Amino acid sequence: MFYVYKCGDRSRKLRNVNRFYRKKDKITYSVILPTYNEEKNIPRMIKEISKNLRRVSYEIIIVDDNSNDKTPEIIDSYKSTRIVALHRYGTRGILSAINDGMKIAKGKFIIMMDADFSHPPKKIFEMLKYCSKYDLVNCSRFAKGGGMNAPFLQKYSTILFNFIIRLIFLDIGLTDYTGGFHVIKKNKFQDLKFEYRYYWGEFDLELLYSSYRKRFKIKEISYVYKYREEGKSKSQSYIKYAYIYWKMALKLRFR
């Protein structure tokens, strides 16, 4: 079972959709996994997510940005109706991947996470405990009990990023603005209007800041970030990313 979504097509239609399956299956939780060259991680990630969601109704939507390794073949090989492969051509970006995954998601709640195990799947079930009471659950590396297992430069540059962003967003009261690990009600996410164009994880800033401004109920829980064991990180230039994140934080704060 797979979807082909050609983002360069002006009609912006989903191709090869088995509509009977989409209508028949009742889903509560939709996990959206953006991927690019994750052949070494994605099979184990699917297994771990499925294990942690086995007690609930769920689907895993893998949004692949035309990977040039075996990721497309791997995600197409799954026969389970819980696994949906969405292939995109001609565009990339985490926020656009989430938005495209959202268009076919059937769940009431959307789980956003990375496919490289930096976000531990075992944390998902704890996140779901708060879904009924909160609009957004934000997982934090800097809340009590959280942490980072990462190279020195990445760890301390991330700590510095978030310290400065907390000063800029002083009134929100969150501790982690760049983690990218959330559960949000689908209708609440659709209520957000992202004003800027994003290519990396800086959209998280607008997600959290706009959620606060709209008075969403937000719960923050801790998690321990783990640097990827397999594959190559797509975030290599920390100076470049620092500039992008701080610039975006200032735009949001003083717009």
C-alpha positions in Angstrom: 0.0 0.0 0.0 1.5 3.3 -1.0 0.7 6.8 -2.0 2.5 8.8 -4.7 2.2 12.5 -4.2 3.9 14.6 -6.9 4.4 18.0 -5.3 5.4 19.6 -8.6 2.0 18.7 -10.1 -0.2 21.8 -10.0 -3.3 19.7 -9.4 -1.6 18.6 -6.1 -3.5 15.3 -6.1 -2.7 12.1 -4.3 -2.0 9.3 -6.8 -2.6 5.5 -6.4 -4.8 5.8 -3.3 -6.7 2.8 -2.1 -9.7 4.8 -0.8 -11.5 1.7 0.5 -8.7 1.2 3.0 -8.6 4.8 4.1 -12.4 5.0 4.7 -12.7 1.6 6.4 -10.0 1.9 9.0 -10.8 3.9 12.1 -7.6 5.6 13.4 -7.1 7.6 16.6 -3.3 8.3 16.4 -1.4 9.2 13.2 2.4 9.2 13.4 4.1 11.3 10.7 7.7 10.4 9.9 9.5 12.6 7.4 12.4 10.6 5.9 15.3 11.1 3.6 17.9 8.3 3.2 16.9 6.4 6.4 17.2 2.8 5.1 19.2 1.7 8.2 16.7 3.2 10.7 13.2 2.9 9.2 12.5 -0.8 9.6 13.5 -0.8 13.3 11.7 2.5 13.8 8.4 1.1 12.4 8.8 -1.9 14.6 9.4 0.1 17.8 6.5 2.6 17.1 4.2 -0.3 16.4 5.2 -2.0 19.7 4.5 1.1 21.7 1.2 1.8 20.1 -0.1 -1.8 20.0 -2.9 -1.0 22.5 -4.4 1.8 20.5 -5.7 2.4 16.9 -2.9 4.0 14.9 -1.2 4.5 11.6 2.3 5.4 10.6 2.6 7.8 7.7 6.1 7.8 6.2 6.7 10.9 4.1 9.7 10.3 1.9 11.5 13.0 0.0 12.7 11.0 -2.9 15.5 9.2 -1.0 18.3 7.8 -3.1 19.0 4.8 -0.9 16.6 1.9 -0.3 14.2 3.8 1.9 11.4 4.0 -0.8 11.6 0.2 -1.5 11.6 -0.6 2.2 8.5 1.4 3.1 6.7 0.1 0.0 7.4 -3.5 1.1 5.1 -3.3 4.2 1.7 -5.0 3.7 0.2 -3.8 6.9 -2.7 -1.4 6.5 -1.2 0.6 9.4 1.8 1.6 7.3 1.3 4.3 4.7 4.1 5.4 2.4 3.8 8.9 0.9 6.4 9.5 -1.8 7.2 13.1 -2.7 9.1 14.4 -5.7 10.4 17.9 -6.4 10.2 19.3 -2.9 11.8 18.8 0.6 11.4 20.2 4.1 10.1 19.0 7.4 7.1 21.3 7.7 5.9 20.6 4.2 6.3 16.9 4.8 4.2 17.1 7.9 1.6 19.2 6.1 1.4 16.6 3.3 1.2 13.8 5.8 -1.6 15.7 7.6 -3.7 15.7 4.4 -4.1 12.0 4.5 -3.9 11.4 8.2 -7.0 9.9 9.7 -6.1 10.2 13.4 -7.5 12.7 15.9 -4.0 13.1 17.3 -0.9 13.7 15.3 2.5 12.5 16.6 5.5 14.3 15.1 8.9 12.7 15.5 12.1 12.0 13.6 12.9 8.6 12.0 16.5 8.4 13.3 15.8 7.4 16.9 16.8 10.8 18.3 13.2 10.7 19.6 12.7 7.5 21.6 9.6 5.6 20.5 9.2 4.3 24.1 8.2 7.8 25.1 5.1 7.8 22.9 2.8 6.0 25.2 3.5 8.5 28.0 2.8 11.3 25.6 -0.6 9.8 24.8 -1.6 9.9 28.5 -2.0 13.7 28.3 -3.8 13.9 24.9 -7.3 14.2 26.3 -6.5 17.1 28.6 -4.0 19.0 26.5 -4.0 20.3 22.9 -0.3 19.9 22.5 2.3 17.8 24.3 5.9 19.1 23.9 8.7 16.7 24.7 11.7 18.6 26.2 15.3 17.7 26.6 15.7 20.4 29.2 12.8 19.7 31.5 13.6 17.8 34.7 14.5 14.2 33.8 15.5 15.1 30.2 19.0 15.2 28.6 21.1 14.9 25.5 23.4 12.1 24.5 25.2 13.9 21.6 28.6 15.2 20.5 29.9 18.1 22.5 29.3 20.8 19.9 25.8 19.8 19.1 24.9 19.4 22.8 26.1 22.8 24.0 25.1 24.8 20.9 21.6 23.4 21.4 21.6 24.4 25.0 22.7 27.9 24.1 20.1 28.1 21.3 17.3 27.3 23.7 18.6 29.5 26.4 18.5 32.6 24.1 15.1 31.6 22.7 13.7 31.3 26.2 14.9 34.9 26.8 13.1 36.0 23.6 10.0 34.0 24.4 10.1 34.8 28.1 6.3 34.6 28.6 5.7 31.1 27.3 7.4 29.2 30.0 8.6 26.1 28.0 12.1 24.8 28.2 12.6 23.3 24.7 11.8 25.1 21.5 13.7 23.0 18.9 13.1 19.4 19.9 10.5 18.6 17.2 8.9 15.8 19.3 5.2 16.5 19.8 1.7 15.2 20.0 -1.0 17.7 18.8 -4.7 17.5 18.1 -5.1 17.5 14.4 -7.8 20.1 14.4 -5.6 22.4 16.5 -2.7 22.0 14.1 -5.0 22.9 11.2 -6.0 26.0 13.1 -2.4 27.3 13.0 -1.4 29.5 10.0 2.3 29.3 9.4 3.4 32.6 8.0 6.9 31.8 7.0 8.6 29.3 4.6 10.6 26.7 6.4 13.2 24.1 5.3 14.5 22.7 8.6 13.2 22.4 12.1 12.9 26.1 12.8 9.1 25.8 12.2 9.0 24.4 15.7 9.4 27.9 17.0 6.2 29.1 15.2 4.4 25.9 16.2 5.0 26.5 19.9 4.7 30.3 19.9 1.5 30.4 17.9 0.0 27.6 20.0 0.7 29.7 23.1 -0.8 32.8 21.5 -3.9 30.9 20.6 -4.2 29.7 24.2 -3.8 26.1 23.5 -3.4 23.9 26.5 0.3 22.8 26.4 1.9 20.1 28.5 5.7 19.6 28.6 7.3 16.3 29.5 11.0 15.3 29.5 12.9 13.0 27.2 16.5 12.1 26.6 17.7 12.9 23.1 20.0 10.3 21.5 22.3 11.2 18.7 21.7 9.0 15.6 23.5 5.7 15.4 22.8 5.1 11.7 22.8 7.4 8.7 24.0 11.0 8.3 22.6 13.9 10.1 21.1 16.6 7.9 22.0 19.3 10.5 25.7 19.9 10.0 26.4 23.7 10.2 25.5 24.7 13.8 26.5 28.4 13.1 24.1 28.5 10.2 21.3 26.9 12.1 21.8 29.2 15.1 21.4 32.2 12.9 18.3 30.8 11.2 16.7 29.9 14.6 17.5 33.2 16.3 16.3 35.2 13.4 13.1 33.3 13.3 12.6 33.7 17.0 13.0 37.5 16.7 10.5 37.6 13.8 7.9 35.8 15.7 8.4 37.7 18.9 8.2 41.2 17.3 5.9 40.6 14.3 
